Amino acid sequence: MRAMAELGSEPQKAAGVSRVMNRESTRLGPTRAEVIDVGLRYTPEHGYAAA
């Protein structure tokens, strides 16, 4: 959530978020899925997440 906030209010690509966090995007997949499942983010299109 913090990394997405740093990148701005537009939908963010998973690769951009992982770059801010200095991690591989494949390692963030489960966390991303959990955040989407609880409704804190949604996926407006493939590869992106938004608030």
PDBQT receptor file of N, H, CA, C and O in Angstrom, charges set to zero:
ATOM      1  N   MET A   1       0.829  -1.168   0.000  1.00  0.00    +0.000 N 
ATOM      2  CA  MET A   1       0.000   0.000   0.000  1.00  0.00    +0.000 C 
ATOM      3  C   MET A   1       0.888   1.251   0.000  1.00  0.00    +0.000 C 
ATOM      4  O   MET A   1       0.624   2.202  -0.737  1.00  0.00    +0.000 OA
ATOM      5  N   ARG A   2       1.923   1.248   0.814  1.00  0.00    +0.000 N 
ATOM      6  H   ARG A   2       2.137   0.476   1.412  1.00  0.00    +0.000 HD
ATOM      7  CA  ARG A   2       2.816   2.397   0.884  1.00  0.00    +0.000 C 
ATOM      8  C   ARG A   2       3.512   2.632  -0.445  1.00  0.00    +0.000 C 
ATOM      9  O   ARG A   2       3.625   3.769  -0.902  1.00  0.00    +0.000 OA
ATOM     10  N   ALA A   3       3.975   1.566  -1.057  1.00  0.00    +0.000 N 
ATOM     11  H   ALA A   3       3.883   0.642  -0.686  1.00  0.00    +0.000 HD
ATOM     12  CA  ALA A   3       4.682   1.684  -2.340  1.00  0.00    +0.000 C 
ATOM     13  C   ALA A   3       3.743   2.228  -3.411  1.00  0.00    +0.000 C 
ATOM     14  O   ALA A   3       4.148   3.061  -4.221  1.00  0.00    +0.000 OA
ATOM     15  N   MET A   4       2.502   1.769  -3.424  1.00  0.00    +0.000 N 
ATOM     16  H   MET A   4       2.173   1.092  -2.765  1.00  0.00    +0.000 HD
ATOM     17  CA  MET A   4       1.544   2.284  -4.400  1.00  0.00    +0.000 C 
ATOM     18  C   MET A   4       1.267   3.758  -4.151  1.00  0.00    +0.000 C 
ATOM     19  O   MET A   4       1.135   4.530  -5.101  1.00  0.00    +0.000 OA
ATOM     20  N   ALA A   5       1.178   4.160  -2.891  1.00  0.00    +0.000 N 
ATOM     21  H   ALA A   5       1.286   3.533  -2.119  1.00  0.00    +0.000 HD
ATOM     22  CA  ALA A   5       0.947   5.573  -2.568  1.00  0.00    +0.000 C 
ATOM     23  C   ALA A   5       2.112   6.433  -3.044  1.00  0.00    +0.000 C 
ATOM     24  O   ALA A   5       1.904   7.547  -3.527  1.00  0.00    +0.000 OA
ATOM     25  N   GLU A   6       3.323   5.929  -2.913  1.00  0.00    +0.000 N 
ATOM     26  H   GLU A   6       3.491   5.025  -2.520  1.00  0.00    +0.000 HD
ATOM     27  CA  GLU A   6       4.499   6.670  -3.372  1.00  0.00    +0.000 C 
ATOM     28  C   GLU A   6       4.488   6.864  -4.885  1.00  0.00    +0.000 C 
ATOM     29  O   GLU A   6       5.005   7.861  -5.389  1.00  0.00    +0.000 OA
ATOM     30  N   LEU A   7       3.905   5.920  -5.603  1.00  0.00    +0.000 N 
ATOM     31  H   LEU A   7       3.486   5.110  -5.194  1.00  0.00    +0.000 HD
ATOM     32  CA  LEU A   7       3.886   5.992  -7.061  1.00  0.00    +0.000 C 
ATOM     33  C   LEU A   7       2.777   6.889  -7.601  1.00  0.00    +0.000 C 
ATOM     34  O   LEU A   7       2.816   7.257  -8.775  1.00  0.00    +0.000 OA
ATOM     35  N   GLY A   8       1.804   7.248  -6.797  1.00  0.00    +0.000 N 
ATOM     36  H   GLY A   8       1.772   6.949  -5.843  1.00  0.00    +0.000 HD
ATOM     37  CA  GLY A   8       0.744   8.146  -7.244  1.00  0.00    +0.000 C 
ATOM     38  C   GLY A   8      -0.624   7.502  -7.223  1.00  0.00    +0.000 C 
ATOM     39  O   GLY A   8      -0.779   6.340  -6.848  1.00  0.00    +0.000 OA
ATOM     40  N   SER A   9      -1.617   8.281  -7.634  1.00  0.00    +0.000 N 
ATOM     41  H   SER A   9      -1.490   9.225  -7.939  1.00  0.00    +0.000 HD
ATOM     42  CA  SER A   9      -2.999   7.828  -7.524  1.00  0.00    +0.000 C 
ATOM     43  C   SER A   9      -3.492   7.024  -8.730  1.00  0.00    +0.000 C 
ATOM     44  O   SER A   9      -4.570   6.432  -8.670  1.00  0.00    +0.000 OA
ATOM     45  N   GLU A  10      -2.742   6.995  -9.797  1.00  0.00    +0.000 N 
ATOM     46  H   GLU A  10      -1.867   7.476  -9.845  1.00  0.00    +0.000 HD
ATOM     47  CA  GLU A  10      -3.126   6.222 -10.980  1.00  0.00    +0.000 C 
ATOM     48  C   GLU A  10      -2.927   4.730 -10.730  1.00  0.00    +0.000 C 
ATOM     49  O   GLU A  10      -2.156   4.366  -9.842  1.00  0.00    +0.000 OA
ATOM     50  N   PRO A  11      -3.597   3.851 -11.483  1.00  0.00    +0.000 N 
ATOM     51  CA  PRO A  11      -3.339   2.410 -11.360  1.00  0.00    +0.000 C 
ATOM     52  C   PRO A  11      -1.849   2.123 -11.578  1.00  0.00    +0.000 C 
ATOM     53  O   PRO A  11      -1.211   2.719 -12.446  1.00  0.00    +0.000 OA
ATOM     54  N   GLN A  12      -1.314   1.214 -10.784  1.00  0.00    +0.000 N 
ATOM     55  H   GLN A  12      -1.832   0.731 -10.078  1.00  0.00    +0.000 HD
ATOM     56  CA  GLN A  12       0.110   0.911 -10.809  1.00  0.00    +0.000 C 
ATOM     57  C   GLN A  12       0.367  -0.507 -11.290  1.00  0.00    +0.000 C 
ATOM     58  O   GLN A  12      -0.375  -1.434 -10.964  1.00  0.00    +0.000 OA
ATOM     59  N   LYS A  13       1.424  -0.661 -12.066  1.00  0.00    +0.000 N 
ATOM     60  H   LYS A  13       2.027   0.091 -12.331  1.00  0.00    +0.000 HD
ATOM     61  CA  LYS A  13       1.846  -1.987 -12.494  1.00  0.00    +0.000 C 
ATOM     62  C   LYS A  13       2.551  -2.689 -11.334  1.00  0.00    +0.000 C 
ATOM     63  O   LYS A  13       3.224  -2.048 -10.527  1.00  0.00    +0.000 OA
ATOM     64  N   ALA A  14       2.393  -3.987 -11.262  1.00  0.00    +0.000 N 
ATOM     65  H   ALA A  14       1.846  -4.508 -11.917  1.00  0.00    +0.000 HD
ATOM     66  CA  ALA A  14       3.038  -4.764 -10.209  1.00  0.00    +0.000 C 
ATOM     67  C   ALA A  14       4.555  -4.588 -10.252  1.00  0.00    +0.000 C 
ATOM     68  O   ALA A  14       5.203  -4.543  -9.206  1.00  0.00    +0.000 OA
ATOM     69  N   ALA A  15       5.120  -4.488 -11.440  1.00  0.00    +0.000 N 
ATOM     70  H   ALA A  15       4.594  -4.524 -12.290  1.00  0.00    +0.000 HD
ATOM     71  CA  ALA A  15       6.569  -4.322 -11.575  1.00  0.00    +0.000 C 
ATOM     72  C   ALA A  15       7.040  -3.012 -10.949  1.00  0.00    +0.000 C 
ATOM     73  O   ALA A  15       8.104  -2.966 -10.331  1.00  0.00    +0.000 OA
ATOM     74  N   GLY A  16       6.257  -1.952 -11.107  1.00  0.00    +0.000 N 
ATOM     75  H   GLY A  16       5.393  -1.989 -11.610  1.00  0.00    +0.000 HD
ATOM     76  CA  GLY A  16       6.622  -0.672 -10.513  1.00  0.00    +0.000 C 
ATOM     77  C   GLY A  16       6.577  -0.718  -9.000  1.00  0.00    +0.000 C 
ATOM     78  O   GLY A  16       7.464  -0.181  -8.336  1.00  0.00    +0.000 OA
ATOM     79  N   VAL A  17       5.566  -1.346  -8.453  1.00  0.00    +0.000 N 
ATOM     80  H   VAL A  17       4.846  -1.783  -8.992  1.00  0.00    +0.000 HD
ATOM     81  CA  VAL A  17       5.445  -1.475  -7.003  1.00  0.00    +0.000 C 
ATOM     82  C   VAL A  17       6.603  -2.302  -6.459  1.00  0.00    +0.000 C 
ATOM     83  O   VAL A  17       7.200  -1.939  -5.445  1.00  0.00    +0.000 OA
ATOM     84  N   SER A  18       6.923  -3.399  -7.117  1.00  0.00    +0.000 N 
ATOM     85  H   SER A  18       6.438  -3.694  -7.941  1.00  0.00    +0.000 HD
ATOM     86  CA  SER A  18       8.015  -4.248  -6.634  1.00  0.00    +0.000 C 
ATOM     87  C   SER A  18       9.353  -3.512  -6.722  1.00  0.00    +0.000 C 
ATOM     88  O   SER A  18      10.227  -3.722  -5.881  1.00  0.00    +0.000 OA
ATOM     89  N   ARG A  19       9.519  -2.668  -7.713  1.00  0.00    +0.000 N 
ATOM     90  H   ARG A  19       8.809  -2.498  -8.397  1.00  0.00    +0.000 HD
ATOM     91  CA  ARG A  19      10.758  -1.889  -7.850  1.00  0.00    +0.000 C 
ATOM     92  C   ARG A  19      10.916  -0.927  -6.667  1.00  0.00    +0.000 C 
ATOM     93  O   ARG A  19      12.011  -0.794  -6.121  1.00  0.00    +0.000 OA
ATOM     94  N   VAL A  20       9.838  -0.261  -6.273  1.00  0.00    +0.000 N 
ATOM     95  H   VAL A  20       8.948  -0.369  -6.716  1.00  0.00    +0.000 HD
ATOM     96  CA  VAL A  20       9.877   0.651  -5.128  1.00  0.00    +0.000 C 
ATOM     97  C   VAL A  20      10.241  -0.110  -3.856  1.00  0.00    +0.000 C 
ATOM     98  O   VAL A  20      10.930   0.418  -2.984  1.00  0.00    +0.000 OA
ATOM     99  N   MET A  21       9.773  -1.349  -3.759  1.00  0.00    +0.000 N 
ATOM    100  H   MET A  21       9.213  -1.778  -4.468  1.00  0.00    +0.000 HD
ATOM    101  CA  MET A  21      10.029  -2.150  -2.564  1.00  0.00    +0.000 C 
ATOM    102  C   MET A  21      11.337  -2.942  -2.638  1.00  0.00    +0.000 C 
ATOM    103  O   MET A  21      11.695  -3.645  -1.694  1.00  0.00    +0.000 OA
ATOM    104  N   ASN A  22      12.043  -2.826  -3.758  1.00  0.00    +0.000 N 
ATOM    105  H   ASN A  22      11.752  -2.255  -4.525  1.00  0.00    +0.000 HD
ATOM    106  CA  ASN A  22      13.288  -3.576  -3.961  1.00  0.00    +0.000 C 
ATOM    107  C   ASN A  22      13.084  -5.083  -3.825  1.00  0.00    +0.000 C 
ATOM    108  O   ASN A  22      13.877  -5.778  -3.189  1.00  0.00    +0.000 OA
ATOM    109  N   ARG A  23      12.009  -5.572  -4.433  1.00  0.00    +0.000 N 
ATOM    110  H   ARG A  23      11.365  -5.008  -4.950  1.00  0.00    +0.000 HD
ATOM    111  CA  ARG A  23      11.705  -7.006  -4.413  1.00  0.00    +0.000 C 
ATOM    112  C   ARG A  23      11.297  -7.452  -5.799  1.00  0.00    +0.000 C 
ATOM    113  O   ARG A  23      10.956  -6.630  -6.650  1.00  0.00    +0.000 OA
ATOM    114  N   GLU A  24      11.332  -8.746  -6.025  1.00  0.00    +0.000 N 
ATOM    115  H   GLU A  24      11.609  -9.414  -5.334  1.00  0.00    +0.000 HD
ATOM    116  CA  GLU A  24      10.859  -9.299  -7.291  1.00  0.00    +0.000 C 
ATOM    117  C   GLU A  24       9.337  -9.340  -7.272  1.00  0.00    +0.000 C 
ATOM    118  O   GLU A  24       8.732  -9.661  -6.250  1.00  0.00    +0.000 OA
ATOM    119  N   SER A  25       8.723  -9.015  -8.400  1.00  0.00    +0.000 N 
ATOM    120  H   SER A  25       9.215  -8.754  -9.231  1.00  0.00    +0.000 HD
ATOM    121  CA  SER A  25       7.253  -8.971  -8.435  1.00  0.00    +0.000 C 
ATOM    122  C   SER A  25       6.625 -10.334  -8.145  1.00  0.00    +0.000 C 
ATOM    123  O   SER A  25       5.520 -10.400  -7.606  1.00  0.00    +0.000 OA
ATOM    124  N   THR A  26       7.306 -11.408  -8.490  1.00  0.00    +0.000 N 
ATOM    125  H   THR A  26       8.203 -11.354  -8.928  1.00  0.00    +0.000 HD
ATOM    126  CA  THR A  26       6.758 -12.744  -8.213  1.00  0.00    +0.000 C 
ATOM    127  C   THR A  26       6.662 -13.009  -6.714  1.00  0.00    +0.000 C 
ATOM    128  O   THR A  26       5.806 -13.781  -6.283  1.00  0.00    +0.000 OA
ATOM    129  N   ARG A  27       7.513 -12.393  -5.923  1.00  0.00    +0.000 N 
ATOM    130  H   ARG A  27       8.209 -11.766  -6.273  1.00  0.00    +0.000 HD
ATOM    131  CA  ARG A  27       7.468 -12.587  -4.470  1.00  0.00    +0.000 C 
ATOM    132  C   ARG A  27       6.327 -11.793  -3.832  1.00  0.00    +0.000 C 
ATOM    133  O   ARG A  27       5.894 -12.111  -2.724  1.00  0.00    +0.000 OA
ATOM    134  N   LEU A  28       5.843 -10.769  -4.523  1.00  0.00    +0.000 N 
ATOM    135  H   LEU A  28       6.194 -10.511  -5.423  1.00  0.00    +0.000 HD
ATOM    136  CA  LEU A  28       4.767  -9.946  -3.969  1.00  0.00    +0.000 C 
ATOM    137  C   LEU A  28       3.380 -10.425  -4.380  1.00  0.00    +0.000 C 
ATOM    138  O   LEU A  28       2.375  -9.905  -3.896  1.00  0.00    +0.000 OA
ATOM    139  N   GLY A  29       3.319 -11.402  -5.261  1.00  0.00    +0.000 N 
ATOM    140  H   GLY A  29       4.135 -11.824  -5.655  1.00  0.00    +0.000 HD
ATOM    141  CA  GLY A  29       2.040 -11.903  -5.753  1.00  0.00    +0.000 C 
ATOM    142  C   GLY A  29       1.060 -12.304  -4.670  1.00  0.00    +0.000 C 
ATOM    143  O   GLY A  29      -0.089 -11.865  -4.704  1.00  0.00    +0.000 OA
ATOM    144  N   PRO A  30       1.467 -13.122  -3.706  1.00  0.00    +0.000 N 
ATOM    145  CA  PRO A  30       0.521 -13.528  -2.656  1.00  0.00    +0.000 C 
ATOM    146  C   PRO A  30       0.011 -12.347  -1.827  1.00  0.00    +0.000 C 
ATOM    147  O   PRO A  30      -1.170 -12.298  -1.482  1.00  0.00    +0.000 OA
ATOM    148  N   THR A  31       0.886 -11.405  -1.509  1.00  0.00    +0.000 N 
ATOM    149  H   THR A  31       1.845 -11.445  -1.789  1.00  0.00    +0.000 HD
ATOM    150  CA  THR A  31       0.479 -10.234  -0.738  1.00  0.00    +0.000 C 
ATOM    151  C   THR A  31      -0.483  -9.385  -1.549  1.00  0.00    +0.000 C 
ATOM    152  O   THR A  31      -1.486  -8.899  -1.026  1.00  0.00    +0.000 OA
ATOM    153  N   ARG A  32      -0.177  -9.205  -2.830  1.00  0.00    +0.000 N 
ATOM    154  H   ARG A  32       0.638  -9.599  -3.255  1.00  0.00    +0.000 HD
ATOM    155  CA  ARG A  32      -1.053  -8.433  -3.724  1.00  0.00    +0.000 C 
ATOM    156  C   ARG A  32      -2.442  -9.077  -3.779  1.00  0.00    +0.000 C 
ATOM    157  O   ARG A  32      -3.457  -8.384  -3.714  1.00  0.00    +0.000 OA
ATOM    158  N   ALA A  33      -2.475 -10.388  -3.896  1.00  0.00    +0.000 N 
ATOM    159  H   ALA A  33      -1.650 -10.951  -3.949  1.00  0.00    +0.000 HD
ATOM    160  CA  ALA A  33      -3.755 -11.107  -3.955  1.00  0.00    +0.000 C 
ATOM    161  C   ALA A  33      -4.560 -10.908  -2.674  1.00  0.00    +0.000 C 
ATOM    162  O   ALA A  33      -5.775 -10.721  -2.732  1.00  0.00    +0.000 OA
ATOM    163  N   GLU A  34      -3.903 -10.945  -1.534  1.00  0.00    +0.000 N 
ATOM    164  H   GLU A  34      -2.916 -11.097  -1.488  1.00  0.00    +0.000 HD
ATOM    165  CA  GLU A  34      -4.599 -10.751  -0.258  1.00  0.00    +0.000 C 
ATOM    166  C   GLU A  34      -5.193  -9.348  -0.160  1.00  0.00    +0.000 C 
ATOM    167  O   GLU A  34      -6.328  -9.184   0.287  1.00  0.00    +0.000 OA
ATOM    168  N   VAL A  35      -4.433  -8.339  -0.576  1.00  0.00    +0.000 N 
ATOM    169  H   VAL A  35      -3.511  -8.472  -0.939  1.00  0.00    +0.000 HD
ATOM    170  CA  VAL A  35      -4.908  -6.956  -0.523  1.00  0.00    +0.000 C 
ATOM    171  C   VAL A  35      -6.122  -6.775  -1.435  1.00  0.00    +0.000 C 
ATOM    172  O   VAL A  35      -7.062  -6.058  -1.091  1.00  0.00    +0.000 OA
ATOM    173  N   ILE A  36      -6.098  -7.417  -2.579  1.00  0.00    +0.000 N 
ATOM    174  H   ILE A  36      -5.335  -7.999  -2.858  1.00  0.00    +0.000 HD
ATOM    175  CA  ILE A  36      -7.238  -7.355  -3.497  1.00  0.00    +0.000 C 
ATOM    176  C   ILE A  36      -8.426  -8.113  -2.916  1.00  0.00    +0.000 C 
ATOM    177  O   ILE A  36      -9.560  -7.640  -2.993  1.00  0.00    +0.000 OA
ATOM    178  N   ASP A  37      -8.176  -9.288  -2.334  1.00  0.00    +0.000 N 
ATOM    179  H   ASP A  37      -7.255  -9.672  -2.272  1.00  0.00    +0.000 HD
ATOM    180  CA  ASP A  37      -9.264 -10.105  -1.763  1.00  0.00    +0.000 C 
ATOM    181  C   ASP A  37     -10.022  -9.395  -0.643  1.00  0.00    +0.000 C 
ATOM    182  O   ASP A  37     -11.237  -9.549  -0.520  1.00  0.00    +0.000 OA
ATOM    183  N   VAL A  38      -9.306  -8.618   0.174  1.00  0.00    +0.000 N 
ATOM    184  H   VAL A  38      -8.318  -8.494   0.074  1.00  0.00    +0.000 HD
ATOM    185  CA  VAL A  38      -9.992  -7.924   1.271  1.00  0.00    +0.000 C 
ATOM    186  C   VAL A  38     -10.593  -6.594   0.823  1.00  0.00    +0.000 C 
ATOM    187  O   VAL A  38     -11.231  -5.905   1.618  1.00  0.00    +0.000 OA
ATOM    188  N   GLY A  39     -10.398  -6.233  -0.427  1.00  0.00    +0.000 N 
ATOM    189  H   GLY A  39      -9.880  -6.792  -1.073  1.00  0.00    +0.000 HD
ATOM    190  CA  GLY A  39     -11.049  -5.062  -0.984  1.00  0.00    +0.000 C 
ATOM    191  C   GLY A  39     -10.297  -3.749  -0.861  1.00  0.00    +0.000 C 
ATOM    192  O   GLY A  39     -10.875  -2.689  -1.100  1.00  0.00    +0.000 OA
ATOM    193  N   LEU A  40      -9.019  -3.792  -0.492  1.00  0.00    +0.000 N 
ATOM    194  H   LEU A  40      -8.549  -4.654  -0.298  1.00  0.00    +0.000 HD
ATOM    195  CA  LEU A  40      -8.250  -2.554  -0.385  1.00  0.00    +0.000 C 
ATOM    196  C   LEU A  40      -7.759  -2.061  -1.739  1.00  0.00    +0.000 C 
ATOM    197  O   LEU A  40      -7.466  -0.877  -1.902  1.00  0.00    +0.000 OA
ATOM    198  N   ARG A  41      -7.669  -2.951  -2.695  1.00  0.00    +0.000 N 
ATOM    199  H   ARG A  41      -7.907  -3.913  -2.562  1.00  0.00    +0.000 HD
ATOM    200  CA  ARG A  41      -7.256  -2.611  -4.063  1.00  0.00    +0.000 C 
ATOM    201  C   ARG A  41      -8.100  -3.423  -5.019  1.00  0.00    +0.000 C 
ATOM    202  O   ARG A  41      -8.720  -4.411  -4.625  1.00  0.00    +0.000 OA
ATOM    203  N   TYR A  42      -8.129  -3.007  -6.288  1.00  0.00    +0.000 N 
ATOM    204  H   TYR A  42      -7.626  -2.204  -6.608  1.00  0.00    +0.000 HD
ATOM    205  CA  TYR A  42      -8.807  -3.773  -7.328  1.00  0.00    +0.000 C 
ATOM    206  C   TYR A  42      -7.928  -3.767  -8.570  1.00  0.00    +0.000 C 
ATOM    207  O   TYR A  42      -6.959  -3.013  -8.650  1.00  0.00    +0.000 OA
ATOM    208  N   THR A  43      -8.264  -4.596  -9.522  1.00  0.00    +0.000 N 
ATOM    209  H   THR A  43      -9.052  -5.208  -9.457  1.00  0.00    +0.000 HD
ATOM    210  CA  THR A  43      -7.471  -4.681 -10.747  1.00  0.00    +0.000 C 
ATOM    211  C   THR A  43      -8.289  -4.135 -11.909  1.00  0.00    +0.000 C 
ATOM    212  O   THR A  43      -9.180  -4.816 -12.417  1.00  0.00    +0.000 OA
ATOM    213  N   PRO A  44      -7.990  -2.900 -12.335  1.00  0.00    +0.000 N 
ATOM    214  CA  PRO A  44      -8.733  -2.320 -13.443  1.00  0.00    +0.000 C 
ATOM    215  C   PRO A  44      -8.418  -2.968 -14.788  1.00  0.00    +0.000 C 
ATOM    216  O   PRO A  44      -9.246  -2.950 -15.699  1.00  0.00    +0.000 OA
ATOM    217  N   GLU A  45      -7.225  -3.539 -14.910  1.00  0.00    +0.000 N 
ATOM    218  H   GLU A  45      -6.552  -3.553 -14.170  1.00  0.00    +0.000 HD
ATOM    219  CA  GLU A  45      -6.833  -4.306 -16.092  1.00  0.00    +0.000 C 
ATOM    220  C   GLU A  45      -5.671  -5.197 -15.715  1.00  0.00    +0.000 C 
ATOM    221  O   GLU A  45      -5.049  -5.001 -14.671  1.00  0.00    +0.000 OA
ATOM    222  N   HIS A  46      -5.374  -6.174 -16.550  1.00  0.00    +0.000 N 
ATOM    223  H   HIS A  46      -5.879  -6.334 -17.397  1.00  0.00    +0.000 HD
ATOM    224  CA  HIS A  46      -4.331  -7.139 -16.261  1.00  0.00    +0.000 C 
ATOM    225  C   HIS A  46      -2.998  -6.443 -15.983  1.00  0.00    +0.000 C 
ATOM    226  O   HIS A  46      -2.558  -5.584 -16.746  1.00  0.00    +0.000 OA
ATOM    227  N   GLY A  47      -2.363  -6.835 -14.867  1.00  0.00    +0.000 N 
ATOM    228  H   GLY A  47      -2.720  -7.533 -14.247  1.00  0.00    +0.000 HD
ATOM    229  CA  GLY A  47      -1.045  -6.306 -14.522  1.00  0.00    +0.000 C 
ATOM    230  C   GLY A  47      -1.072  -5.009 -13.737  1.00  0.00    +0.000 C 
ATOM    231  O   GLY A  47      -0.013  -4.491 -13.383  1.00  0.00    +0.000 OA
ATOM    232  N   TYR A  48      -2.250  -4.468 -13.454  1.00  0.00    +0.000 N 
ATOM    233  H   TYR A  48      -3.110  -4.889 -13.742  1.00  0.00    +0.000 HD
ATOM    234  CA  TYR A  48      -2.360  -3.205 -12.736  1.00  0.00    +0.000 C 
ATOM    235  C   TYR A  48      -3.192  -3.390 -11.473  1.00  0.00    +0.000 C 
ATOM    236  O   TYR A  48      -4.017  -4.299 -11.386  1.00  0.00    +0.000 OA
ATOM    237  N   ALA A  49      -2.967  -2.524 -10.503  1.00  0.00    +0.000 N 
ATOM    238  H   ALA A  49      -2.296  -1.786 -10.573  1.00  0.00    +0.000 HD
ATOM    239  CA  ALA A  49      -3.799  -2.473  -9.307  1.00  0.00    +0.000 C 
ATOM    240  C   ALA A  49      -4.070  -1.008  -9.006  1.00  0.00    +0.000 C 
ATOM    241  O   ALA A  49      -3.242  -0.141  -9.284  1.00  0.00    +0.000 OA
ATOM    242  N   ALA A  50      -5.239  -0.742  -8.433  1.00  0.00    +0.000 N 
ATOM    243  H   ALA A  50      -5.911  -1.446  -8.206  1.00  0.00    +0.000 HD
ATOM    244  CA  ALA A  50      -5.645   0.625  -8.107  1.00  0.00    +0.000 C 
ATOM    245  C   ALA A  50      -6.418   0.632  -6.800  1.00  0.00    +0.000 C 
ATOM    246  O   ALA A  50      -6.886  -0.404  -6.327  1.00  0.00    +0.000 OA
ATOM    247  N   ALA A  51      -6.540   1.828  -6.226  1.00  0.00    +0.000 N 
ATOM    248  H   ALA A  51      -6.160   2.669  -6.611  1.00  0.00    +0.000 HD
ATOM    249  CA  ALA A  51      -7.274   1.974  -4.959  1.00  0.00    +0.000 C 
ATOM    250  C   ALA A  51      -8.738   2.175  -5.201  1.00  0.00    +0.000 C 
ATOM    251  O   ALA A  51      -9.507   2.316  -4.250  1.00  0.00    +0.000 OA
TER     252      ALA A  51
